């Protein structure tokens, strides 16, 4: 039986590390081509060897260059629980996500009306997908708490601007107080350095999701290790 996505994060945290979820994405609307000729599956395997407890795979094609085929390759080629990141708006998308091998799926508060989001949330749980419910405002976090979400994301950037804005980890610092107390909290986007990863954890996040900084590093493995060191390990 596959490891639950949130359980993998907690196990990594309990082992004394910052659970860093590498974001496997091909392009960034802000930074352009991230792969630079690299094979995303081989990169994912390298990050797994560096200690990644779980992976995020961006399947949105138009702005981020992803695909369902990429999700299938990463899920089949690594033994880690995988989160599908996309603009999920249909019930059918959930079954497709599950069939591609993902253990978790991103549901974004900002892109759809609450009744549809609630329907997607319930259906994801029903078919065995763990929903990561993403918020960007105090109001969204309050709603996420009301539905009892157990895996919650704070996006430090505005997804409605395709994350081209200059968001910072301060969004997590400001909003984490409004997150559900018993949820596993993930700080997403705009985290570039070990200090920023630590700041997110100190603010109340249980894990951080980082993409661009890892892809732009000279050595992805070394970058990952530096980001995931426990707070007490840093000078």
Biotite code that builds the C-alpha atoms (Angstrom):
import biotite.structure as struc

atoms = struc.array([
    struc.Atom([0.000, 0.000, 0.000], chain_id="A", res_id=1, res_name="UNK", atom_name="CA", element="C"),
    struc.Atom([1.330, 3.437, -0.952], chain_id="A", res_id=2, res_name="UNK", atom_name="CA", element="C"),
    struc.Atom([2.318, 5.907, 1.747], chain_id="A", res_id=3, res_name="UNK", atom_name="CA", element="C"),
    struc.Atom([-0.188, 8.669, 2.327], chain_id="A", res_id=4, res_name="UNK", atom_name="CA", element="C"),
    struc.Atom([1.124, 12.025, 1.094], chain_id="A", res_id=5, res_name="UNK", atom_name="CA", element="C"),
    struc.Atom([0.683, 13.874, 4.411], chain_id="A", res_id=6, res_name="UNK", atom_name="CA", element="C"),
    struc.Atom([2.046, 10.929, 6.419], chain_id="A", res_id=7, res_name="UNK", atom_name="CA", element="C"),
    struc.Atom([5.274, 11.080, 4.395], chain_id="A", res_id=8, res_name="UNK", atom_name="CA", element="C"),
    struc.Atom([5.661, 14.764, 5.270], chain_id="A", res_id=9, res_name="UNK", atom_name="CA", element="C"),
    struc.Atom([5.095, 14.197, 8.978], chain_id="A", res_id=10, res_name="UNK", atom_name="CA", element="C"),
    struc.Atom([7.537, 11.257, 9.055], chain_id="A", res_id=11, res_name="UNK", atom_name="CA", element="C"),
    struc.Atom([10.224, 13.455, 7.494], chain_id="A", res_id=12, res_name="UNK", atom_name="CA", element="C"),
    struc.Atom([9.557, 16.219, 10.005], chain_id="A", res_id=13, res_name="UNK", atom_name="CA", element="C"),
    struc.Atom([9.699, 13.775, 12.906], chain_id="A", res_id=14, res_name="UNK", atom_name="CA", element="C"),
    struc.Atom([13.074, 12.586, 11.597], chain_id="A", res_id=15, res_name="UNK", atom_name="CA", element="C"),
    struc.Atom([14.404, 16.099, 12.198], chain_id="A", res_id=16, res_name="UNK", atom_name="CA", element="C"),
    struc.Atom([14.301, 17.533, 8.686], chain_id="A", res_id=17, res_name="UNK", atom_name="CA", element="C"),
    struc.Atom([12.287, 20.269, 7.030], chain_id="A", res_id=18, res_name="UNK", atom_name="CA", element="C"),
    struc.Atom([9.955, 18.339, 4.692], chain_id="A", res_id=19, res_name="UNK", atom_name="CA", element="C"),
    struc.Atom([10.687, 19.931, 1.318], chain_id="A", res_id=20, res_name="UNK", atom_name="CA", element="C"),
    struc.Atom([8.342, 18.862, -1.488], chain_id="A", res_id=21, res_name="UNK", atom_name="CA", element="C"),
    struc.Atom([10.130, 19.391, -4.818], chain_id="A", res_id=22, res_name="UNK", atom_name="CA", element="C"),
    struc.Atom([7.835, 20.824, -7.477], chain_id="A", res_id=23, res_name="UNK", atom_name="CA", element="C"),
    struc.Atom([8.464, 18.997, -10.750], chain_id="A", res_id=24, res_name="UNK", atom_name="CA", element="C"),
    struc.Atom([7.547, 21.577, -13.380], chain_id="A", res_id=25, res_name="UNK", atom_name="CA", element="C"),
    struc.Atom([8.895, 22.162, -16.864], chain_id="A", res_id=26, res_name="UNK", atom_name="CA", element="C"),
    struc.Atom([8.469, 25.902, -17.225], chain_id="A", res_id=27, res_name="UNK", atom_name="CA", element="C"),
    struc.Atom([7.637, 28.904, -15.067], chain_id="A", res_id=28, res_name="UNK", atom_name="CA", element="C"),
    struc.Atom([5.526, 31.798, -16.386], chain_id="A", res_id=29, res_name="UNK", atom_name="CA", element="C"),
    struc.Atom([7.940, 34.108, -14.579], chain_id="A", res_id=30, res_name="UNK", atom_name="CA", element="C"),
    struc.Atom([11.301, 32.340, -15.062], chain_id="A", res_id=31, res_name="UNK", atom_name="CA", element="C"),
    struc.Atom([10.820, 30.459, -18.359], chain_id="A", res_id=32, res_name="UNK", atom_name="CA", element="C"),
    struc.Atom([12.346, 27.052, -19.138], chain_id="A", res_id=33, res_name="UNK", atom_name="CA", element="C"),
    struc.Atom([13.331, 25.244, -15.950], chain_id="A", res_id=34, res_name="UNK", atom_name="CA", element="C"),
    struc.Atom([14.390, 21.857, -17.309], chain_id="A", res_id=35, res_name="UNK", atom_name="CA", element="C"),
    struc.Atom([17.173, 23.237, -19.520], chain_id="A", res_id=36, res_name="UNK", atom_name="CA", element="C"),
    struc.Atom([17.510, 19.874, -21.239], chain_id="A", res_id=37, res_name="UNK", atom_name="CA", element="C"),
    struc.Atom([17.218, 17.742, -18.111], chain_id="A", res_id=38, res_name="UNK", atom_name="CA", element="C"),
    struc.Atom([14.934, 14.716, -17.861], chain_id="A", res_id=39, res_name="UNK", atom_name="CA", element="C"),
    struc.Atom([12.300, 15.465, -15.180], chain_id="A", res_id=40, res_name="UNK", atom_name="CA", element="C"),
    struc.Atom([12.123, 11.805, -14.106], chain_id="A", res_id=41, res_name="UNK", atom_name="CA", element="C"),
    struc.Atom([15.872, 11.554, -13.585], chain_id="A", res_id=42, res_name="UNK", atom_name="CA", element="C"),
    struc.Atom([15.763, 14.824, -11.652], chain_id="A", res_id=43, res_name="UNK", atom_name="CA", element="C"),
    struc.Atom([12.909, 13.484, -9.529], chain_id="A", res_id=44, res_name="UNK", atom_name="CA", element="C"),
    struc.Atom([14.933, 10.347, -8.749], chain_id="A", res_id=45, res_name="UNK", atom_name="CA", element="C"),
    struc.Atom([17.920, 12.501, -7.759], chain_id="A", res_id=46, res_name="UNK", atom_name="CA", element="C"),
    struc.Atom([15.725, 14.506, -5.382], chain_id="A", res_id=47, res_name="UNK", atom_name="CA", element="C"),
    struc.Atom([14.263, 11.311, -3.924], chain_id="A", res_id=48, res_name="UNK", atom_name="CA", element="C"),
    struc.Atom([17.803, 10.118, -3.193], chain_id="A", res_id=49, res_name="UNK", atom_name="CA", element="C"),
    struc.Atom([18.507, 13.477, -1.531], chain_id="A", res_id=50, res_name="UNK", atom_name="CA", element="C"),
    struc.Atom([15.665, 12.795, 0.912], chain_id="A", res_id=51, res_name="UNK", atom_name="CA", element="C"),
    struc.Atom([12.483, 14.176, -0.631], chain_id="A", res_id=52, res_name="UNK", atom_name="CA", element="C"),
    struc.Atom([9.532, 12.594, 1.238], chain_id="A", res_id=53, res_name="UNK", atom_name="CA", element="C"),
    struc.Atom([7.060, 13.340, -1.561], chain_id="A", res_id=54, res_name="UNK", atom_name="CA", element="C"),
    struc.Atom([6.855, 15.031, -4.940], chain_id="A", res_id=55, res_name="UNK", atom_name="CA", element="C"),
    struc.Atom([4.598, 17.567, -6.611], chain_id="A", res_id=56, res_name="UNK", atom_name="CA", element="C"),
    struc.Atom([4.040, 17.305, -10.373], chain_id="A", res_id=57, res_name="UNK", atom_name="CA", element="C"),
    struc.Atom([2.603, 20.211, -12.351], chain_id="A", res_id=58, res_name="UNK", atom_name="CA", element="C"),
    struc.Atom([0.428, 18.854, -15.153], chain_id="A", res_id=59, res_name="UNK", atom_name="CA", element="C"),
    struc.Atom([-0.981, 22.164, -16.463], chain_id="A", res_id=60, res_name="UNK", atom_name="CA", element="C"),
    struc.Atom([0.337, 22.521, -20.015], chain_id="A", res_id=61, res_name="UNK", atom_name="CA", element="C"),
    struc.Atom([-0.310, 26.027, -21.331], chain_id="A", res_id=62, res_name="UNK", atom_name="CA", element="C"),
    struc.Atom([1.550, 28.066, -18.698], chain_id="A", res_id=63, res_name="UNK", atom_name="CA", element="C"),
    struc.Atom([3.703, 25.428, -16.968], chain_id="A", res_id=64, res_name="UNK", atom_name="CA", element="C"),
    struc.Atom([4.515, 22.910, -19.719], chain_id="A", res_id=65, res_name="UNK", atom_name="CA", element="C"),
    struc.Atom([3.222, 19.908, -17.806], chain_id="A", res_id=66, res_name="UNK", atom_name="CA", element="C"),
    struc.Atom([1.196, 16.871, -18.868], chain_id="A", res_id=67, res_name="UNK", atom_name="CA", element="C"),
    struc.Atom([-0.585, 13.810, -17.555], chain_id="A", res_id=68, res_name="UNK", atom_name="CA", element="C"),
    struc.Atom([2.138, 11.737, -19.182], chain_id="A", res_id=69, res_name="UNK", atom_name="CA", element="C"),
    struc.Atom([4.682, 13.504, -16.979], chain_id="A", res_id=70, res_name="UNK", atom_name="CA", element="C"),
    struc.Atom([2.587, 12.644, -13.919], chain_id="A", res_id=71, res_name="UNK", atom_name="CA", element="C"),
    struc.Atom([2.429, 8.989, -14.956], chain_id="A", res_id=72, res_name="UNK", atom_name="CA", element="C"),
    struc.Atom([6.196, 8.836, -15.500], chain_id="A", res_id=73, res_name="UNK", atom_name="CA", element="C"),
    struc.Atom([7.042, 10.402, -12.138], chain_id="A", res_id=74, res_name="UNK", atom_name="CA", element="C"),
    struc.Atom([4.503, 8.306, -10.222], chain_id="A", res_id=75, res_name="UNK", atom_name="CA", element="C"),
    struc.Atom([5.650, 5.065, -11.857], chain_id="A", res_id=76, res_name="UNK", atom_name="CA", element="C"),
    struc.Atom([9.353, 5.890, -11.802], chain_id="A", res_id=77, res_name="UNK", atom_name="CA", element="C"),
    struc.Atom([9.678, 6.864, -8.141], chain_id="A", res_id=78, res_name="UNK", atom_name="CA", element="C"),
    struc.Atom([8.389, 5.223, -4.989], chain_id="A", res_id=79, res_name="UNK", atom_name="CA", element="C"),
    struc.Atom([7.292, 8.517, -3.452], chain_id="A", res_id=80, res_name="UNK", atom_name="CA", element="C"),
    struc.Atom([3.725, 9.755, -2.957], chain_id="A", res_id=81, res_name="UNK", atom_name="CA", element="C"),
    struc.Atom([2.915, 12.299, -5.647], chain_id="A", res_id=82, res_name="UNK", atom_name="CA", element="C"),
    struc.Atom([0.686, 15.373, -5.641], chain_id="A", res_id=83, res_name="UNK", atom_name="CA", element="C"),
    struc.Atom([-0.913, 16.476, -8.914], chain_id="A", res_id=84, res_name="UNK", atom_name="CA", element="C"),
    struc.Atom([-0.860, 20.260, -9.332], chain_id="A", res_id=85, res_name="UNK", atom_name="CA", element="C"),
    struc.Atom([-3.252, 21.675, -11.904], chain_id="A", res_id=86, res_name="UNK", atom_name="CA", element="C"),
    struc.Atom([-6.409, 23.769, -12.177], chain_id="A", res_id=87, res_name="UNK", atom_name="CA", element="C"),
    struc.Atom([-8.783, 20.960, -11.217], chain_id="A", res_id=88, res_name="UNK", atom_name="CA", element="C"),
    struc.Atom([-12.386, 21.910, -12.012], chain_id="A", res_id=89, res_name="UNK", atom_name="CA", element="C"),
    struc.Atom([-14.188, 18.657, -12.894], chain_id="A", res_id=90, res_name="UNK", atom_name="CA", element="C"),
    struc.Atom([-15.031, 15.468, -11.036], chain_id="A", res_id=91, res_name="UNK", atom_name="CA", element="C"),
    struc.Atom([-13.611, 13.514, -13.988], chain_id="A", res_id=92, res_name="UNK", atom_name="CA", element="C"),
    struc.Atom([-10.228, 15.161, -13.367], chain_id="A", res_id=93, res_name="UNK", atom_name="CA", element="C"),
    struc.Atom([-10.034, 13.380, -10.022], chain_id="A", res_id=94, res_name="UNK", atom_name="CA", element="C"),
    struc.Atom([-10.438, 9.885, -11.453], chain_id="A", res_id=95, res_name="UNK", atom_name="CA", element="C"),
    struc.Atom([-7.856, 10.708, -14.132], chain_id="A", res_id=96, res_name="UNK", atom_name="CA", element="C"),
    struc.Atom([-5.497, 11.922, -11.401], chain_id="A", res_id=97, res_name="UNK", atom_name="CA", element="C"),
    struc.Atom([-5.915, 8.683, -9.473], chain_id="A", res_id=98, res_name="UNK", atom_name="CA", element="C"),
    struc.Atom([-5.473, 6.569, -12.600], chain_id="A", res_id=99, res_name="UNK", atom_name="CA", element="C"),
    struc.Atom([-2.181, 8.356, -13.332], chain_id="A", res_id=100, res_name="UNK", atom_name="CA", element="C"),
    struc.Atom([-0.771, 7.193, -10.013], chain_id="A", res_id=101, res_name="UNK", atom_name="CA", element="C"),
    struc.Atom([-1.089, 10.275, -7.812], chain_id="A", res_id=102, res_name="UNK", atom_name="CA", element="C"),
    struc.Atom([-1.816, 9.977, -4.091], chain_id="A", res_id=103, res_name="UNK", atom_name="CA", element="C"),
    struc.Atom([-2.889, 13.610, -3.660], chain_id="A", res_id=104, res_name="UNK", atom_name="CA", element="C"),
    struc.Atom([-4.482, 16.389, -5.702], chain_id="A", res_id=105, res_name="UNK", atom_name="CA", element="C"),
    struc.Atom([-4.353, 20.182, -5.437], chain_id="A", res_id=106, res_name="UNK", atom_name="CA", element="C"),
    struc.Atom([-7.689, 21.984, -5.047], chain_id="A", res_id=107, res_name="UNK", atom_name="CA", element="C"),
    struc.Atom([-7.438, 25.776, -5.265], chain_id="A", res_id=108, res_name="UNK", atom_name="CA", element="C"),
    struc.Atom([-9.916, 27.983, -3.403], chain_id="A", res_id=109, res_name="UNK", atom_name="CA", element="C"),
    struc.Atom([-9.319, 30.975, -5.696], chain_id="A", res_id=110, res_name="UNK", atom_name="CA", element="C"),
    struc.Atom([-10.395, 29.394, -8.984], chain_id="A", res_id=111, res_name="UNK", atom_name="CA", element="C"),
    struc.Atom([-13.876, 28.033, -8.355], chain_id="A", res_id=112, res_name="UNK", atom_name="CA", element="C"),
    struc.Atom([-17.094, 28.590, -6.397], chain_id="A", res_id=113, res_name="UNK", atom_name="CA", element="C"),
    struc.Atom([-17.288, 27.001, -2.955], chain_id="A", res_id=114, res_name="UNK", atom_name="CA", element="C"),
    struc.Atom([-20.056, 24.461, -3.798], chain_id="A", res_id=115, res_name="UNK", atom_name="CA", element="C"),
    struc.Atom([-17.932, 22.993, -6.622], chain_id="A", res_id=116, res_name="UNK", atom_name="CA", element="C"),
    struc.Atom([-14.821, 22.987, -4.450], chain_id="A", res_id=117, res_name="UNK", atom_name="CA", element="C"),
    struc.Atom([-16.739, 21.148, -1.732], chain_id="A", res_id=118, res_name="UNK", atom_name="CA", element="C"),
    struc.Atom([-17.959, 18.600, -4.290], chain_id="A", res_id=119, res_name="UNK", atom_name="CA", element="C"),
    struc.Atom([-14.417, 18.047, -5.567], chain_id="A", res_id=120, res_name="UNK", atom_name="CA", element="C"),
    struc.Atom([-13.102, 17.737, -2.009], chain_id="A", res_id=121, res_name="UNK", atom_name="CA", element="C"),
    struc.Atom([-15.691, 15.115, -1.044], chain_id="A", res_id=122, res_name="UNK", atom_name="CA", element="C"),
    struc.Atom([-15.201, 13.119, -4.248], chain_id="A", res_id=123, res_name="UNK", atom_name="CA", element="C"),
    struc.Atom([-11.405, 13.130, -3.862], chain_id="A", res_id=124, res_name="UNK", atom_name="CA", element="C"),
    struc.Atom([-11.724, 11.615, -0.401], chain_id="A", res_id=125, res_name="UNK", atom_name="CA", element="C"),
    struc.Atom([-14.265, 9.095, -1.668], chain_id="A", res_id=126, res_name="UNK", atom_name="CA", element="C"),
    struc.Atom([-11.920, 7.684, -4.316], chain_id="A", res_id=127, res_name="UNK", atom_name="CA", element="C"),
    struc.Atom([-8.844, 7.672, -2.084], chain_id="A", res_id=128, res_name="UNK", atom_name="CA", element="C"),
    struc.Atom([-7.124, 10.876, -3.200], chain_id="A", res_id=129, res_name="UNK", atom_name="CA", element="C"),
    struc.Atom([-5.814, 13.186, -0.491], chain_id="A", res_id=130, res_name="UNK", atom_name="CA", element="C"),
    struc.Atom([-6.897, 16.766, -1.274], chain_id="A", res_id=131, res_name="UNK", atom_name="CA", element="C"),
    struc.Atom([-4.392, 19.557, -0.621], chain_id="A", res_id=132, res_name="UNK", atom_name="CA", element="C"),
    struc.Atom([-6.680, 22.586, -0.327], chain_id="A", res_id=133, res_name="UNK", atom_name="CA", element="C"),
    struc.Atom([-4.820, 25.768, -1.247], chain_id="A", res_id=134, res_name="UNK", atom_name="CA", element="C"),
    struc.Atom([-5.647, 29.194, 0.179], chain_id="A", res_id=135, res_name="UNK", atom_name="CA", element="C"),
    struc.Atom([-4.204, 32.666, -0.351], chain_id="A", res_id=136, res_name="UNK", atom_name="CA", element="C"),
    struc.Atom([-6.370, 34.785, 1.977], chain_id="A", res_id=137, res_name="UNK", atom_name="CA", element="C"),
    struc.Atom([-7.642, 34.767, 5.553], chain_id="A", res_id=138, res_name="UNK", atom_name="CA", element="C"),
    struc.Atom([-11.201, 34.199, 4.314], chain_id="A", res_id=139, res_name="UNK", atom_name="CA", element="C"),
    struc.Atom([-10.167, 31.175, 2.254], chain_id="A", res_id=140, res_name="UNK", atom_name="CA", element="C"),
    struc.Atom([-8.295, 29.655, 5.194], chain_id="A", res_id=141, res_name="UNK", atom_name="CA", element="C"),
    struc.Atom([-11.339, 30.144, 7.404], chain_id="A", res_id=142, res_name="UNK", atom_name="CA", element="C"),
    struc.Atom([-13.481, 28.250, 4.883], chain_id="A", res_id=143, res_name="UNK", atom_name="CA", element="C"),
    struc.Atom([-10.870, 25.491, 4.582], chain_id="A", res_id=144, res_name="UNK", atom_name="CA", element="C"),
    struc.Atom([-11.065, 25.064, 8.354], chain_id="A", res_id=145, res_name="UNK", atom_name="CA", element="C"),
    struc.Atom([-14.849, 24.825, 8.267], chain_id="A", res_id=146, res_name="UNK", atom_name="CA", element="C"),
    struc.Atom([-14.818, 21.896, 5.843], chain_id="A", res_id=147, res_name="UNK", atom_name="CA", element="C"),
    struc.Atom([-12.308, 20.047, 8.026], chain_id="A", res_id=148, res_name="UNK", atom_name="CA", element="C"),
    struc.Atom([-9.436, 19.867, 5.534], chain_id="A", res_id=149, res_name="UNK", atom_name="CA", element="C"),
    struc.Atom([-6.489, 17.884, 6.919], chain_id="A", res_id=150, res_name="UNK", atom_name="CA", element="C"),
    struc.Atom([-3.919, 18.946, 4.289], chain_id="A", res_id=151, res_name="UNK", atom_name="CA", element="C"),
    struc.Atom([-3.801, 22.694, 3.669], chain_id="A", res_id=152, res_name="UNK", atom_name="CA", element="C"),
    struc.Atom([-1.581, 24.889, 1.509], chain_id="A", res_id=153, res_name="UNK", atom_name="CA", element="C"),
    struc.Atom([-0.805, 28.588, 1.761], chain_id="A", res_id=154, res_name="UNK", atom_name="CA", element="C"),
    struc.Atom([0.304, 29.927, -1.614], chain_id="A", res_id=155, res_name="UNK", atom_name="CA", element="C"),
    struc.Atom([2.686, 32.811, -1.002], chain_id="A", res_id=156, res_name="UNK", atom_name="CA", element="C"),
    struc.Atom([1.936, 34.043, -4.516], chain_id="A", res_id=157, res_name="UNK", atom_name="CA", element="C"),
    struc.Atom([-1.305, 34.815, -6.317], chain_id="A", res_id=158, res_name="UNK", atom_name="CA", element="C"),
    struc.Atom([-2.223, 31.895, -8.566], chain_id="A", res_id=159, res_name="UNK", atom_name="CA", element="C"),
    struc.Atom([-4.696, 34.137, -10.409], chain_id="A", res_id=160, res_name="UNK", atom_name="CA", element="C"),
    struc.Atom([-1.651, 36.023, -11.720], chain_id="A", res_id=161, res_name="UNK", atom_name="CA", element="C"),
    struc.Atom([0.002, 32.667, -12.581], chain_id="A", res_id=162, res_name="UNK", atom_name="CA", element="C"),
    struc.Atom([2.414, 33.337, -9.702], chain_id="A", res_id=163, res_name="UNK", atom_name="CA", element="C"),
    struc.Atom([4.120, 36.185, -11.569], chain_id="A", res_id=164, res_name="UNK", atom_name="CA", element="C"),
    struc.Atom([3.689, 38.482, -8.563], chain_id="A", res_id=165, res_name="UNK", atom_name="CA", element="C"),
    struc.Atom([6.457, 39.117, -6.050], chain_id="A", res_id=166, res_name="UNK", atom_name="CA", element="C"),
    struc.Atom([4.983, 37.140, -3.179], chain_id="A", res_id=167, res_name="UNK", atom_name="CA", element="C"),
    struc.Atom([7.222, 36.202, -0.257], chain_id="A", res_id=168, res_name="UNK", atom_name="CA", element="C"),
    struc.Atom([7.193, 33.784, 2.653], chain_id="A", res_id=169, res_name="UNK", atom_name="CA", element="C"),
    struc.Atom([5.716, 36.633, 4.700], chain_id="A", res_id=170, res_name="UNK", atom_name="CA", element="C"),
    struc.Atom([2.315, 35.504, 3.382], chain_id="A", res_id=171, res_name="UNK", atom_name="CA", element="C"),
    struc.Atom([2.734, 32.270, 5.346], chain_id="A", res_id=172, res_name="UNK", atom_name="CA", element="C"),
    struc.Atom([3.900, 34.235, 8.376], chain_id="A", res_id=173, res_name="UNK", atom_name="CA", element="C"),
    struc.Atom([0.789, 36.422, 8.196], chain_id="A", res_id=174, res_name="UNK", atom_name="CA", element="C"),
    struc.Atom([-1.774, 33.737, 7.371], chain_id="A", res_id=175, res_name="UNK", atom_name="CA", element="C"),
    struc.Atom([-0.655, 30.615, 9.245], chain_id="A", res_id=176, res_name="UNK", atom_name="CA", element="C"),
    struc.Atom([-2.446, 31.749, 12.405], chain_id="A", res_id=177, res_name="UNK", atom_name="CA", element="C"),
    struc.Atom([-5.739, 31.297, 10.529], chain_id="A", res_id=178, res_name="UNK", atom_name="CA", element="C"),
    struc.Atom([-4.972, 27.770, 9.313], chain_id="A", res_id=179, res_name="UNK", atom_name="CA", element="C"),
    struc.Atom([-6.838, 24.803, 10.838], chain_id="A", res_id=180, res_name="UNK", atom_name="CA", element="C"),
    struc.Atom([-4.991, 23.688, 13.981], chain_id="A", res_id=181, res_name="UNK", atom_name="CA", element="C"),
    struc.Atom([-5.006, 19.960, 13.225], chain_id="A", res_id=182, res_name="UNK", atom_name="CA", element="C"),
    struc.Atom([-4.139, 20.225, 9.534], chain_id="A", res_id=183, res_name="UNK", atom_name="CA", element="C"),
    struc.Atom([-0.774, 19.493, 7.925], chain_id="A", res_id=184, res_name="UNK", atom_name="CA", element="C"),
    struc.Atom([0.188, 22.952, 6.619], chain_id="A", res_id=185, res_name="UNK", atom_name="CA", element="C"),
    struc.Atom([2.297, 23.427, 3.469], chain_id="A", res_id=186, res_name="UNK", atom_name="CA", element="C"),
    struc.Atom([3.885, 26.745, 2.521], chain_id="A", res_id=187, res_name="UNK", atom_name="CA", element="C"),
    struc.Atom([4.006, 27.014, -1.287], chain_id="A", res_id=188, res_name="UNK", atom_name="CA", element="C"),
    struc.Atom([5.954, 29.198, -3.726], chain_id="A", res_id=189, res_name="UNK", atom_name="CA", element="C"),
    struc.Atom([8.452, 32.069, -3.365], chain_id="A", res_id=190, res_name="UNK", atom_name="CA", element="C"),
    struc.Atom([10.791, 30.096, -1.090], chain_id="A", res_id=191, res_name="UNK", atom_name="CA", element="C"),
    struc.Atom([14.320, 30.530, -2.424], chain_id="A", res_id=192, res_name="UNK", atom_name="CA", element="C"),
    struc.Atom([16.732, 29.965, 0.463], chain_id="A", res_id=193, res_name="UNK", atom_name="CA", element="C"),
    struc.Atom([17.210, 27.782, 3.557], chain_id="A", res_id=194, res_name="UNK", atom_name="CA", element="C"),
    struc.Atom([16.471, 30.853, 5.685], chain_id="A", res_id=195, res_name="UNK", atom_name="CA", element="C"),
    struc.Atom([13.099, 31.297, 3.980], chain_id="A", res_id=196, res_name="UNK", atom_name="CA", element="C"),
    struc.Atom([12.290, 27.605, 4.408], chain_id="A", res_id=197, res_name="UNK", atom_name="CA", element="C"),
    struc.Atom([13.089, 27.932, 8.109], chain_id="A", res_id=198, res_name="UNK", atom_name="CA", element="C"),
    struc.Atom([10.941, 31.066, 8.350], chain_id="A", res_id=199, res_name="UNK", atom_name="CA", element="C"),
    struc.Atom([7.962, 29.182, 6.938], chain_id="A", res_id=200, res_name="UNK", atom_name="CA", element="C"),
    struc.Atom([8.415, 26.363, 9.458], chain_id="A", res_id=201, res_name="UNK", atom_name="CA", element="C"),
    struc.Atom([8.818, 28.806, 12.342], chain_id="A", res_id=202, res_name="UNK", atom_name="CA", element="C"),
    struc.Atom([5.613, 30.512, 11.230], chain_id="A", res_id=203, res_name="UNK", atom_name="CA", element="C"),
    struc.Atom([3.711, 27.248, 11.624], chain_id="A", res_id=204, res_name="UNK", atom_name="CA", element="C"),
    struc.Atom([4.105, 25.384, 8.329], chain_id="A", res_id=205, res_name="UNK", atom_name="CA", element="C"),
    struc.Atom([4.801, 21.656, 8.584], chain_id="A", res_id=206, res_name="UNK", atom_name="CA", element="C"),
    struc.Atom([6.346, 21.455, 5.114], chain_id="A", res_id=207, res_name="UNK", atom_name="CA", element="C"),
    struc.Atom([7.391, 23.635, 2.198], chain_id="A", res_id=208, res_name="UNK", atom_name="CA", element="C"),
    struc.Atom([6.822, 23.165, -1.529], chain_id="A", res_id=209, res_name="UNK", atom_name="CA", element="C"),
    struc.Atom([9.711, 24.494, -3.617], chain_id="A", res_id=210, res_name="UNK", atom_name="CA", element="C"),
    struc.Atom([10.186, 24.380, -7.372], chain_id="A", res_id=211, res_name="UNK", atom_name="CA", element="C"),
    struc.Atom([12.058, 27.150, -9.148], chain_id="A", res_id=212, res_name="UNK", atom_name="CA", element="C"),
    struc.Atom([14.872, 27.564, -6.608], chain_id="A", res_id=213, res_name="UNK", atom_name="CA", element="C"),
    struc.Atom([15.767, 23.866, -6.875], chain_id="A", res_id=214, res_name="UNK", atom_name="CA", element="C"),
    struc.Atom([15.619, 23.843, -10.676], chain_id="A", res_id=215, res_name="UNK", atom_name="CA", element="C"),
    struc.Atom([17.793, 26.953, -10.935], chain_id="A", res_id=216, res_name="UNK", atom_name="CA", element="C"),
    struc.Atom([20.435, 25.663, -8.525], chain_id="A", res_id=217, res_name="UNK", atom_name="CA", element="C"),
    struc.Atom([23.835, 24.676, -9.860], chain_id="A", res_id=218, res_name="UNK", atom_name="CA", element="C"),
    struc.Atom([23.530, 21.350, -8.024], chain_id="A", res_id=219, res_name="UNK", atom_name="CA", element="C"),
    struc.Atom([19.936, 20.256, -7.377], chain_id="A", res_id=220, res_name="UNK", atom_name="CA", element="C"),
    struc.Atom([20.865, 17.619, -4.810], chain_id="A", res_id=221, res_name="UNK", atom_name="CA", element="C"),
    struc.Atom([23.033, 19.947, -2.746], chain_id="A", res_id=222, res_name="UNK", atom_name="CA", element="C"),
    struc.Atom([20.374, 22.649, -2.928], chain_id="A", res_id=223, res_name="UNK", atom_name="CA", element="C"),
    struc.Atom([17.759, 20.194, -1.684], chain_id="A", res_id=224, res_name="UNK", atom_name="CA", element="C"),
    struc.Atom([19.921, 19.083, 1.231], chain_id="A", res_id=225, res_name="UNK", atom_name="CA", element="C"),
    struc.Atom([20.544, 22.696, 2.274], chain_id="A", res_id=226, res_name="UNK", atom_name="CA", element="C"),
    struc.Atom([16.830, 23.530, 2.153], chain_id="A", res_id=227, res_name="UNK", atom_name="CA", element="C"),
    struc.Atom([15.789, 20.467, 4.152], chain_id="A", res_id=228, res_name="UNK", atom_name="CA", element="C"),
    struc.Atom([18.196, 20.693, 7.050], chain_id="A", res_id=229, res_name="UNK", atom_name="CA", element="C"),
    struc.Atom([16.403, 20.949, 10.380], chain_id="A", res_id=230, res_name="UNK", atom_name="CA", element="C"),
    struc.Atom([16.200, 24.422, 11.875], chain_id="A", res_id=231, res_name="UNK", atom_name="CA", element="C"),
    struc.Atom([18.588, 23.501, 14.671], chain_id="A", res_id=232, res_name="UNK", atom_name="CA", element="C"),
    struc.Atom([21.170, 22.361, 12.105], chain_id="A", res_id=233, res_name="UNK", atom_name="CA", element="C"),
    struc.Atom([21.637, 25.819, 10.627], chain_id="A", res_id=234, res_name="UNK", atom_name="CA", element="C"),
    struc.Atom([24.210, 28.266, 11.929], chain_id="A", res_id=235, res_name="UNK", atom_name="CA", element="C"),
])
